[in-house]
Amino acid sequence: MDEPVALQVHGMQRVTHLSYVAQITFVAGMGVVTSLLGLIM
């Protein structure tokens, strides 16, 4: 009975970690795009 709960918690941590990484990647990507647009203009 304890194992599914542990797996659920682990899955939640993984999802949180992935969304955190995705946010950082998105912000970094936006910064790169903005600087590139600034160079072009």
mmCIF entry with sequence, helices, sheets and N, C-alpha, C, O atoms, coordinates in Angstrom:
data_MODEL
# 
_entry.id   MODEL 
# 
_entity.id                         1 
_entity.type                       polymer 
_entity.pdbx_number_of_molecules   1 
# 
_entity_poly.entity_id                      1 
_entity_poly.type                           'polypeptide(L)' 
_entity_poly.nstd_linkage                   no 
_entity_poly.nstd_monomer                   no 
_entity_poly.pdbx_seq_one_letter_code       MDEPVALQVHGMQRVTHLSYVAQITFVAGMGVVTSLLGLIM 
_entity_poly.pdbx_seq_one_letter_code_can   MDEPVALQVHGMQRVTHLSYVAQITFVAGMGVVTSLLGLIM 
_entity_poly.pdbx_strand_id                 A 
# 
loop_
_entity_poly_seq.entity_id 
_entity_poly_seq.num 
_entity_poly_seq.mon_id 
_entity_poly_seq.hetero 
1 1  MET n 
1 2  ASP n 
1 3  GLU n 
1 4  PRO n 
1 5  VAL n 
1 6  ALA n 
1 7  LEU n 
1 8  GLN n 
1 9  VAL n 
1 10 HIS n 
1 11 GLY n 
1 12 MET n 
1 13 GLN n 
1 14 ARG n 
1 15 VAL n 
1 16 THR n 
1 17 HIS n 
1 18 LEU n 
1 19 SER n 
1 20 TYR n 
1 21 VAL n 
1 22 ALA n 
1 23 GLN n 
1 24 ILE n 
1 25 THR n 
1 26 PHE n 
1 27 VAL n 
1 28 ALA n 
1 29 GLY n 
1 30 MET n 
1 31 GLY n 
1 32 VAL n 
1 33 VAL n 
1 34 THR n 
1 35 SER n 
1 36 LEU n 
1 37 LEU n 
1 38 GLY n 
1 39 LEU n 
1 40 ILE n 
1 41 MET n 
# 
_struct_asym.id          A 
_struct_asym.entity_id   1 
# 
_struct_conf.conf_type_id            HELX_P 
_struct_conf.id                      HELX_P1 
_struct_conf.pdbx_PDB_helix_id       AA1 
_struct_conf.beg_label_comp_id       ASP 
_struct_conf.beg_label_asym_id       A 
_struct_conf.beg_label_seq_id        2 
_struct_conf.pdbx_beg_PDB_ins_code   ? 
_struct_conf.end_label_comp_id       ILE 
_struct_conf.end_label_asym_id       A 
_struct_conf.end_label_seq_id        40 
_struct_conf.pdbx_end_PDB_ins_code   ? 
_struct_conf.beg_auth_comp_id        ASP 
_struct_conf.beg_auth_asym_id        A 
_struct_conf.beg_auth_seq_id         2 
_struct_conf.end_auth_comp_id        ILE 
_struct_conf.end_auth_asym_id        A 
_struct_conf.end_auth_seq_id         40 
_struct_conf.pdbx_PDB_helix_class    1 
_struct_conf.details                 ? 
_struct_conf.pdbx_PDB_helix_length   39 
# 
_struct_conf_type.id          HELX_P 
_struct_conf_type.criteria    ? 
_struct_conf_type.reference   ? 
# 
loop_
_atom_site.group_PDB 
_atom_site.id 
_atom_site.type_symbol 
_atom_site.label_atom_id 
_atom_site.label_alt_id 
_atom_site.label_comp_id 
_atom_site.label_asym_id 
_atom_site.label_entity_id 
_atom_site.label_seq_id 
_atom_site.pdbx_PDB_ins_code 
_atom_site.Cartn_x 
_atom_site.Cartn_y 
_atom_site.Cartn_z 
_atom_site.occupancy 
_atom_site.B_iso_or_equiv 
_atom_site.pdbx_formal_charge 
_atom_site.auth_seq_id 
_atom_site.auth_comp_id 
_atom_site.auth_asym_id 
_atom_site.auth_atom_id 
_atom_site.pdbx_PDB_model_num 
ATOM 1   N N  . MET A 1 1  ? 0.831  -1.209 0.000   1.00 0.00 ? 1  MET A N  1 
ATOM 2   C CA . MET A 1 1  ? 0.000  0.000  0.000   1.00 0.00 ? 1  MET A CA 1 
ATOM 3   C C  . MET A 1 1  ? 0.872  1.267  0.000   1.00 0.00 ? 1  MET A C  1 
ATOM 4   O O  . MET A 1 1  ? 0.458  2.310  -0.507  1.00 0.00 ? 1  MET A O  1 
ATOM 5   N N  . ASP A 1 2  ? 2.066  1.168  0.566   1.00 0.00 ? 2  ASP A N  1 
ATOM 6   C CA . ASP A 1 2  ? 2.932  2.348  0.658   1.00 0.00 ? 2  ASP A CA 1 
ATOM 7   C C  . ASP A 1 2  ? 3.632  2.663  -0.669  1.00 0.00 ? 2  ASP A C  1 
ATOM 8   O O  . ASP A 1 2  ? 3.933  3.820  -0.964  1.00 0.00 ? 2  ASP A O  1 
ATOM 9   N N  . GLU A 1 3  ? 3.887  1.618  -1.462  1.00 0.00 ? 3  GLU A N  1 
ATOM 10  C CA . GLU A 1 3  ? 4.689  1.819  -2.667  1.00 0.00 ? 3  GLU A CA 1 
ATOM 11  C C  . GLU A 1 3  ? 4.047  2.771  -3.689  1.00 0.00 ? 3  GLU A C  1 
ATOM 12  O O  . GLU A 1 3  ? 4.726  3.676  -4.174  1.00 0.00 ? 3  GLU A O  1 
ATOM 13  N N  . PRO A 1 4  ? 2.760  2.596  -4.031  1.00 0.00 ? 4  PRO A N  1 
ATOM 14  C CA . PRO A 1 4  ? 2.144  3.514  -5.000  1.00 0.00 ? 4  PRO A CA 1 
ATOM 15  C C  . PRO A 1 4  ? 2.235  4.972  -4.560  1.00 0.00 ? 4  PRO A C  1 
ATOM 16  O O  . PRO A 1 4  ? 2.436  5.866  -5.383  1.00 0.00 ? 4  PRO A O  1 
ATOM 17  N N  . VAL A 1 5  ? 2.086  5.204  -3.262  1.00 0.00 ? 5  VAL A N  1 
ATOM 18  C CA . VAL A 1 5  ? 2.174  6.578  -2.754  1.00 0.00 ? 5  VAL A CA 1 
ATOM 19  C C  . VAL A 1 5  ? 3.571  7.133  -2.990  1.00 0.00 ? 5  VAL A C  1 
ATOM 20  O O  . VAL A 1 5  ? 3.729  8.278  -3.415  1.00 0.00 ? 5  VAL A O  1 
ATOM 21  N N  . ALA A 1 6  ? 4.590  6.313  -2.711  1.00 0.00 ? 6  ALA A N  1 
ATOM 22  C CA . ALA A 1 6  ? 5.975  6.747  -2.918  1.00 0.00 ? 6  ALA A CA 1 
ATOM 23  C C  . ALA A 1 6  ? 6.212  7.048  -4.398  1.00 0.00 ? 6  ALA A C  1 
ATOM 24  O O  . ALA A 1 6  ? 6.857  8.040  -4.740  1.00 0.00 ? 6  ALA A O  1 
ATOM 25  N N  . LEU A 1 7  ? 5.688  6.188  -5.270  1.00 0.00 ? 7  LEU A N  1 
ATOM 26  C CA . LEU A 1 7  ? 5.845  6.410  -6.708  1.00 0.00 ? 7  LEU A CA 1 
ATOM 27  C C  . LEU A 1 7  ? 5.144  7.695  -7.123  1.00 0.00 ? 7  LEU A C  1 
ATOM 28  O O  . LEU A 1 7  ? 5.656  8.454  -7.945  1.00 0.00 ? 7  LEU A O  1 
ATOM 29  N N  . GLN A 1 8  ? 3.962  7.936  -6.546  1.00 0.00 ? 8  GLN A N  1 
ATOM 30  C CA . GLN A 1 8  ? 3.204  9.141  -6.869  1.00 0.00 ? 8  GLN A CA 1 
ATOM 31  C C  . GLN A 1 8  ? 3.991  10.388 -6.481  1.00 0.00 ? 8  GLN A C  1 
ATOM 32  O O  . GLN A 1 8  ? 4.085  11.344 -7.251  1.00 0.00 ? 8  GLN A O  1 
ATOM 33  N N  . VAL A 1 9  ? 4.556  10.363 -5.273  1.00 0.00 ? 9  VAL A N  1 
ATOM 34  C CA . VAL A 1 9  ? 5.338  11.509 -4.799  1.00 0.00 ? 9  VAL A CA 1 
ATOM 35  C C  . VAL A 1 9  ? 6.549  11.712 -5.702  1.00 0.00 ? 9  VAL A C  1 
ATOM 36  O O  . VAL A 1 9  ? 6.877  12.842 -6.062  1.00 0.00 ? 9  VAL A O  1 
ATOM 37  N N  . HIS A 1 10 ? 7.213  10.616 -6.068  1.00 0.00 ? 10 HIS A N  1 
ATOM 38  C CA . HIS A 1 10 ? 8.384  10.702 -6.935  1.00 0.00 ? 10 HIS A CA 1 
ATOM 39  C C  . HIS A 1 10 ? 7.994  11.294 -8.287  1.00 0.00 ? 10 HIS A C  1 
ATOM 40  O O  . HIS A 1 10 ? 8.707  12.139 -8.830  1.00 0.00 ? 10 HIS A O  1 
ATOM 41  N N  . GLY A 1 11 ? 6.857  10.847 -8.827  1.00 0.00 ? 11 GLY A N  1 
ATOM 42  C CA . GLY A 1 11 ? 6.375  11.371 -10.108 1.00 0.00 ? 11 GLY A CA 1 
ATOM 43  C C  . GLY A 1 11 ? 6.092  12.864 -10.014 1.00 0.00 ? 11 GLY A C  1 
ATOM 44  O O  . GLY A 1 11 ? 6.418  13.622 -10.928 1.00 0.00 ? 11 GLY A O  1 
ATOM 45  N N  . MET A 1 12 ? 5.487  13.284 -8.910  1.00 0.00 ? 12 MET A N  1 
ATOM 46  C CA . MET A 1 12 ? 5.190  14.702 -8.721  1.00 0.00 ? 12 MET A CA 1 
ATOM 47  C C  . MET A 1 12 ? 6.476  15.517 -8.687  1.00 0.00 ? 12 MET A C  1 
ATOM 48  O O  . MET A 1 12 ? 6.556  16.591 -9.283  1.00 0.00 ? 12 MET A O  1 
ATOM 49  N N  . GLN A 1 13 ? 7.492  14.996 -7.976  1.00 0.00 ? 13 GLN A N  1 
ATOM 50  C CA . GLN A 1 13 ? 8.775  15.702 -7.901  1.00 0.00 ? 13 GLN A CA 1 
ATOM 51  C C  . GLN A 1 13 ? 9.384  15.824 -9.291  1.00 0.00 ? 13 GLN A C  1 
ATOM 52  O O  . GLN A 1 13 ? 9.937  16.866 -9.644  1.00 0.00 ? 13 GLN A O  1 
ATOM 53  N N  . ARG A 1 14 ? 9.280  14.744 -10.085 1.00 0.00 ? 14 ARG A N  1 
ATOM 54  C CA . ARG A 1 14 ? 9.856  14.760 -11.426 1.00 0.00 ? 14 ARG A CA 1 
ATOM 55  C C  . ARG A 1 14 ? 9.151  15.799 -12.289 1.00 0.00 ? 14 ARG A C  1 
ATOM 56  O O  . ARG A 1 14 ? 9.798  16.550 -13.018 1.00 0.00 ? 14 ARG A O  1 
ATOM 57  N N  . VAL A 1 15 ? 7.807  15.841 -12.205 1.00 0.00 ? 15 VAL A N  1 
ATOM 58  C CA . VAL A 1 15 ? 7.034  16.814 -12.989 1.00 0.00 ? 15 VAL A CA 1 
ATOM 59  C C  . VAL A 1 15 ? 7.413  18.235 -12.585 1.00 0.00 ? 15 VAL A C  1 
ATOM 60  O O  . VAL A 1 15 ? 7.577  19.107 -13.438 1.00 0.00 ? 15 VAL A O  1 
ATOM 61  N N  . THR A 1 16 ? 7.549  18.463 -11.280 1.00 0.00 ? 16 THR A N  1 
ATOM 62  C CA . THR A 1 16 ? 7.929  19.792 -10.793 1.00 0.00 ? 16 THR A CA 1 
ATOM 63  C C  . THR A 1 16 ? 9.306  20.163 -11.322 1.00 0.00 ? 16 THR A C  1 
ATOM 64  O O  . THR A 1 16 ? 9.524  21.297 -11.748 1.00 0.00 ? 16 THR A O  1 
ATOM 65  N N  . HIS A 1 17 ? 10.241 19.211 -11.298 1.00 0.00 ? 17 HIS A N  1 
ATOM 66  C CA . HIS A 1 17 ? 11.593 19.448 -11.786 1.00 0.00 ? 17 HIS A CA 1 
ATOM 67  C C  . HIS A 1 17 ? 11.562 19.774 -13.277 1.00 0.00 ? 17 HIS A C  1 
ATOM 68  O O  . HIS A 1 17 ? 12.240 20.699 -13.726 1.00 0.00 ? 17 HIS A O  1 
ATOM 69  N N  . LEU A 1 18 ? 10.772 19.011 -14.049 1.00 0.00 ? 18 LEU A N  1 
ATOM 70  C CA . LEU A 1 18 ? 10.688 19.232 -15.493 1.00 0.00 ? 18 LEU A CA 1 
ATOM 71  C C  . LEU A 1 18 ? 10.113 20.610 -15.795 1.00 0.00 ? 18 LEU A C  1 
ATOM 72  O O  . LEU A 1 18 ? 10.618 21.310 -16.673 1.00 0.00 ? 18 LEU A O  1 
ATOM 73  N N  . SER A 1 19 ? 9.066  21.006 -15.082 1.00 0.00 ? 19 SER A N  1 
ATOM 74  C CA . SER A 1 19 ? 8.452  22.312 -15.333 1.00 0.00 ? 19 SER A CA 1 
ATOM 75  C C  . SER A 1 19 ? 9.436  23.427 -14.963 1.00 0.00 ? 19 SER A C  1 
ATOM 76  O O  . SER A 1 19 ? 9.470  24.473 -15.611 1.00 0.00 ? 19 SER A O  1 
ATOM 77  N N  . TYR A 1 20 ? 10.237 23.193 -13.916 1.00 0.00 ? 20 TYR A N  1 
ATOM 78  C CA . TYR A 1 20 ? 11.249 24.164 -13.493 1.00 0.00 ? 20 TYR A CA 1 
ATOM 79  C C  . TYR A 1 20 ? 12.294 24.335 -14.597 1.00 0.00 ? 20 TYR A C  1 
ATOM 80  O O  . TYR A 1 20 ? 12.661 25.456 -14.950 1.00 0.00 ? 20 TYR A O  1 
ATOM 81  N N  . VAL A 1 21 ? 12.770 23.204 -15.139 1.00 0.00 ? 21 VAL A N  1 
ATOM 82  C CA . VAL A 1 21 ? 13.752 23.239 -16.230 1.00 0.00 ? 21 VAL A CA 1 
ATOM 83  C C  . VAL A 1 21 ? 13.144 23.908 -17.459 1.00 0.00 ? 21 VAL A C  1 
ATOM 84  O O  . VAL A 1 21 ? 13.804 24.698 -18.134 1.00 0.00 ? 21 VAL A O  1 
ATOM 85  N N  . ALA A 1 22 ? 11.879 23.589 -17.746 1.00 0.00 ? 22 ALA A N  1 
ATOM 86  C CA . ALA A 1 22 ? 11.205 24.168 -18.910 1.00 0.00 ? 22 ALA A CA 1 
ATOM 87  C C  . ALA A 1 22 ? 11.108 25.684 -18.765 1.00 0.00 ? 22 ALA A C  1 
ATOM 88  O O  . ALA A 1 22 ? 11.302 26.413 -19.738 1.00 0.00 ? 22 ALA A O  1 
ATOM 89  N N  . GLN A 1 23 ? 10.810 26.160 -17.565 1.00 0.00 ? 23 GLN A N  1 
ATOM 90  C CA . GLN A 1 23 ? 10.718 27.604 -17.332 1.00 0.00 ? 23 GLN A CA 1 
ATOM 91  C C  . GLN A 1 23 ? 12.062 28.275 -17.596 1.00 0.00 ? 23 GLN A C  1 
ATOM 92  O O  . GLN A 1 23 ? 12.124 29.303 -18.271 1.00 0.00 ? 23 GLN A O  1 
ATOM 93  N N  . ILE A 1 24 ? 13.142 27.691 -17.059 1.00 0.00 ? 24 ILE A N  1 
ATOM 94  C CA . ILE A 1 24 ? 14.482 28.261 -17.245 1.00 0.00 ? 24 ILE A CA 1 
ATOM 95  C C  . ILE A 1 24 ? 14.832 28.289 -18.733 1.00 0.00 ? 24 ILE A C  1 
ATOM 96  O O  . ILE A 1 24 ? 15.334 29.290 -19.245 1.00 0.00 ? 24 ILE A O  1 
ATOM 97  N N  . THR A 1 25 ? 14.555 27.160 -19.429 1.00 0.00 ? 25 THR A N  1 
ATOM 98  C CA . THR A 1 25 ? 14.841 27.080 -20.860 1.00 0.00 ? 25 THR A CA 1 
ATOM 99  C C  . THR A 1 25 ? 14.055 28.134 -21.623 1.00 0.00 ? 25 THR A C  1 
ATOM 100 O O  . THR A 1 25 ? 14.589 28.784 -22.522 1.00 0.00 ? 25 THR A O  1 
ATOM 101 N N  . PHE A 1 26 ? 12.776 28.305 -21.264 1.00 0.00 ? 26 PHE A N  1 
ATOM 102 C CA . PHE A 1 26 ? 11.917 29.279 -21.937 1.00 0.00 ? 26 PHE A CA 1 
ATOM 103 C C  . PHE A 1 26 ? 12.444 30.695 -21.744 1.00 0.00 ? 26 PHE A C  1 
ATOM 104 O O  . PHE A 1 26 ? 12.536 31.469 -22.697 1.00 0.00 ? 26 PHE A O  1 
ATOM 105 N N  . VAL A 1 27 ? 12.793 31.030 -20.497 1.00 0.00 ? 27 VAL A N  1 
ATOM 106 C CA . VAL A 1 27 ? 13.308 32.371 -20.197 1.00 0.00 ? 27 VAL A CA 1 
ATOM 107 C C  . VAL A 1 27 ? 14.611 32.613 -20.954 1.00 0.00 ? 27 VAL A C  1 
ATOM 108 O O  . VAL A 1 27 ? 14.810 33.681 -21.533 1.00 0.00 ? 27 VAL A O  1 
ATOM 109 N N  . ALA A 1 28 ? 15.499 31.616 -20.947 1.00 0.00 ? 28 ALA A N  1 
ATOM 110 C CA . ALA A 1 28 ? 16.778 31.753 -21.649 1.00 0.00 ? 28 ALA A CA 1 
ATOM 111 C C  . ALA A 1 28 ? 16.532 31.916 -23.143 1.00 0.00 ? 28 ALA A C  1 
ATOM 112 O O  . ALA A 1 28 ? 17.163 32.749 -23.794 1.00 0.00 ? 28 ALA A O  1 
ATOM 113 N N  . GLY A 1 29 ? 15.615 31.119 -23.686 1.00 0.00 ? 29 GLY A N  1 
ATOM 114 C CA . GLY A 1 29 ? 15.289 31.200 -25.115 1.00 0.00 ? 29 GLY A CA 1 
ATOM 115 C C  . GLY A 1 29 ? 14.733 32.575 -25.466 1.00 0.00 ? 29 GLY A C  1 
ATOM 116 O O  . GLY A 1 29 ? 15.093 33.149 -26.494 1.00 0.00 ? 29 GLY A O  1 
ATOM 117 N N  . MET A 1 30 ? 13.862 33.099 -24.619 1.00 0.00 ? 30 MET A N  1 
ATOM 118 C CA . MET A 1 30 ? 13.296 34.424 -24.867 1.00 0.00 ? 30 MET A CA 1 
ATOM 119 C C  . MET A 1 30 ? 14.396 35.479 -24.859 1.00 0.00 ? 30 MET A C  1 
ATOM 120 O O  . MET A 1 30 ? 14.382 36.400 -25.676 1.00 0.00 ? 30 MET A O  1 
ATOM 121 N N  . GLY A 1 31 ? 15.346 35.349 -23.940 1.00 0.00 ? 31 GLY A N  1 
ATOM 122 C CA . GLY A 1 31 ? 16.450 36.301 -23.872 1.00 0.00 ? 31 GLY A CA 1 
ATOM 123 C C  . GLY A 1 31 ? 17.277 36.269 -25.149 1.00 0.00 ? 31 GLY A C  1 
ATOM 124 O O  . GLY A 1 31 ? 17.657 37.314 -25.676 1.00 0.00 ? 31 GLY A O  1 
ATOM 125 N N  . VAL A 1 32 ? 17.554 35.065 -25.644 1.00 0.00 ? 32 VAL A N  1 
ATOM 126 C CA . VAL A 1 32 ? 18.338 34.918 -26.877 1.00 0.00 ? 32 VAL A CA 1 
ATOM 127 C C  . VAL A 1 32 ? 17.584 35.527 -28.052 1.00 0.00 ? 32 VAL A C  1 
ATOM 128 O O  . VAL A 1 32 ? 18.158 36.272 -28.846 1.00 0.00 ? 32 VAL A O  1 
ATOM 129 N N  . VAL A 1 33 ? 16.292 35.207 -28.161 1.00 0.00 ? 33 VAL A N  1 
ATOM 130 C CA . VAL A 1 33 ? 15.478 35.739 -29.267 1.00 0.00 ? 33 VAL A CA 1 
ATOM 131 C C  . VAL A 1 33 ? 15.437 37.259 -29.212 1.00 0.00 ? 33 VAL A C  1 
ATOM 132 O O  . VAL A 1 33 ? 15.563 37.925 -30.240 1.00 0.00 ? 33 VAL A O  1 
ATOM 133 N N  . THR A 1 34 ? 15.260 37.808 -28.015 1.00 0.00 ? 34 THR A N  1 
ATOM 134 C CA . THR A 1 34 ? 15.186 39.264 -27.858 1.00 0.00 ? 34 THR A CA 1 
ATOM 135 C C  . THR A 1 34 ? 16.498 39.920 -28.280 1.00 0.00 ? 34 THR A C  1 
ATOM 136 O O  . THR A 1 34 ? 16.486 40.933 -28.979 1.00 0.00 ? 34 THR A O  1 
ATOM 137 N N  . SER A 1 35 ? 17.621 39.354 -27.864 1.00 0.00 ? 35 SER A N  1 
ATOM 138 C CA . SER A 1 35 ? 18.918 39.937 -28.211 1.00 0.00 ? 35 SER A CA 1 
ATOM 139 C C  . SER A 1 35 ? 19.175 39.813 -29.712 1.00 0.00 ? 35 SER A C  1 
ATOM 140 O O  . SER A 1 35 ? 19.747 40.716 -30.323 1.00 0.00 ? 35 SER A O  1 
ATOM 141 N N  . LEU A 1 36 ? 18.751 38.692 -30.307 1.00 0.00 ? 36 LEU A N  1 
ATOM 142 C CA . LEU A 1 36 ? 18.919 38.521 -31.753 1.00 0.00 ? 36 LEU A CA 1 
ATOM 143 C C  . LEU A 1 36 ? 18.081 39.548 -32.501 1.00 0.00 ? 36 LEU A C  1 
ATOM 144 O O  . LEU A 1 36 ? 18.557 40.151 -33.463 1.00 0.00 ? 36 LEU A O  1 
ATOM 145 N N  . LEU A 1 37 ? 16.840 39.752 -32.072 1.00 0.00 ? 37 LEU A N  1 
ATOM 146 C CA . LEU A 1 37 ? 15.976 40.750 -32.708 1.00 0.00 ? 37 LEU A CA 1 
ATOM 147 C C  . LEU A 1 37 ? 16.591 42.134 -32.560 1.00 0.00 ? 37 LEU A C  1 
ATOM 148 O O  . LEU A 1 37 ? 16.531 42.944 -33.485 1.00 0.00 ? 37 LEU A O  1 
ATOM 149 N N  . GLY A 1 38 ? 17.178 42.408 -31.406 1.00 0.00 ? 38 GLY A N  1 
ATOM 150 C CA . GLY A 1 38 ? 17.824 43.693 -31.172 1.00 0.00 ? 38 GLY A CA 1 
ATOM 151 C C  . GLY A 1 38 ? 18.990 43.897 -32.136 1.00 0.00 ? 38 GLY A C  1 
ATOM 152 O O  . GLY A 1 38 ? 19.196 45.003 -32.635 1.00 0.00 ? 38 GLY A O  1 
ATOM 153 N N  . LEU A 1 39 ? 19.748 42.841 -32.398 1.00 0.00 ? 39 LEU A N  1 
ATOM 154 C CA . LEU A 1 39 ? 20.874 42.934 -33.326 1.00 0.00 ? 39 LEU A CA 1 
ATOM 155 C C  . LEU A 1 39 ? 20.380 43.181 -34.747 1.00 0.00 ? 39 LEU A C  1 
ATOM 156 O O  . LEU A 1 39 ? 20.939 44.008 -35.468 1.00 0.00 ? 39 LEU A O  1 
ATOM 157 N N  . ILE A 1 40 ? 19.328 42.461 -35.148 1.00 0.00 ? 40 ILE A N  1 
ATOM 158 C CA . ILE A 1 40 ? 18.798 42.598 -36.507 1.00 0.00 ? 40 ILE A CA 1 
ATOM 159 C C  . ILE A 1 40 ? 18.242 44.003 -36.720 1.00 0.00 ? 40 ILE A C  1 
ATOM 160 O O  . ILE A 1 40 ? 18.460 44.610 -37.768 1.00 0.00 ? 40 ILE A O  1 
ATOM 161 N N  . MET A 1 41 ? 17.523 44.516 -35.721 1.00 0.00 ? 41 MET A N  1 
ATOM 162 C CA . MET A 1 41 ? 16.913 45.830 -35.856 1.00 0.00 ? 41 MET A CA 1 
ATOM 163 C C  . MET A 1 41 ? 17.963 46.902 -35.564 1.00 0.00 ? 41 MET A C  1 
ATOM 164 O O  . MET A 1 41 ? 17.661 48.094 -35.621 1.00 0.00 ? 41 MET A O  1 
# 
